[in-house]
Amino acid sequence: MELAKIRTLSDEELAHQEKATSEQLFRLRFQVSLGQNDGVKKLRQLRKEIAQIKTVARERELGIIGSADHASEPAETKKGAAK
């Protein structure tokens, strides 16, 4: 799932998606440990997705605006803030 799509989810949908992805990761790890699957790429993808979901949830909790919203700001504002 892309970050833009994650940001559009409601808080309840975000929690549900995190739970579902975590469960999927658990099942995949179990299969890999049994030697039934060589899903290393899928493992990385699931861990990344969980991290993105948790990041968006934490941003909402803290009231931080997502980085996608900052992309539309003028470059001068970004330079001034960086100094």
N, C-alpha and C positions, 0 to 999 in steps of 0.2 A: 504494500500500500504506500502511496506517495505521501510526502509530508503535507502537501496542499490538501489532500483528501482527509488526512488525519485532523488537520486544523478545523475542518468544517463539521466534524462530529460533535455531538452534544456531550456533556459530561457523562451521562449514563452510557451512551454508545461507546465512549472512550474507555470507560471501565470494563464494559463487556468485551471490547476488542482486545484489551490488554489481557484479560482472563483467557480468552479463546486462543490468543497467540502464545501465551505462556504454556497452556495445555498442549498445544501443537508442538512446541519446542520440547516439552517433557517427553512426549511420545516419540519424537524423532531421535532424541538422545537415547532413549531406551532401545530403539531399533538399531542404532549405531553400535551400542554396547553389546548387543546380541550378534552383531555381524550381519544383520539382515539388510543394512542400508549404508551407503557411503555418501550421505547427504551433507558433506562439509559446507558446501556453498549455501545450502538451504539453512543450515544452522546459523551461519553468519547473518544471513538475511533476516531470520526470525529475531535474533538478538538485537540487530539494528532497529527493527520495527518496534520491538518492545521499548528500547531506549528512546525512540522518537515519541512514542505514545506517552511515556512517563515524563519526558521533557515538556511536552505540550500541556499535560495535566498540571505540572508544577508551575509553568508559566502562568496558567490561569489562576492557580491558587495564590500566587504572589502578585498577580495583577500586572505582569510584565507583557508588553506588546511583543508579538512574534517578529522574527527577523524579516519575514516577508513584507511586513508593513513598513519597515525602515528602508526598504529598497527604493521607495518612491520619494524619499527625502532628497533635497538638493545636496550636492557634494560639499558645499560650503559648511552646511550644518554638521556633516559628519567630520570634517577636518577640525572644526572648532571644538567638537566634543572629544576628539582624540587627544588634544593637547593638554 
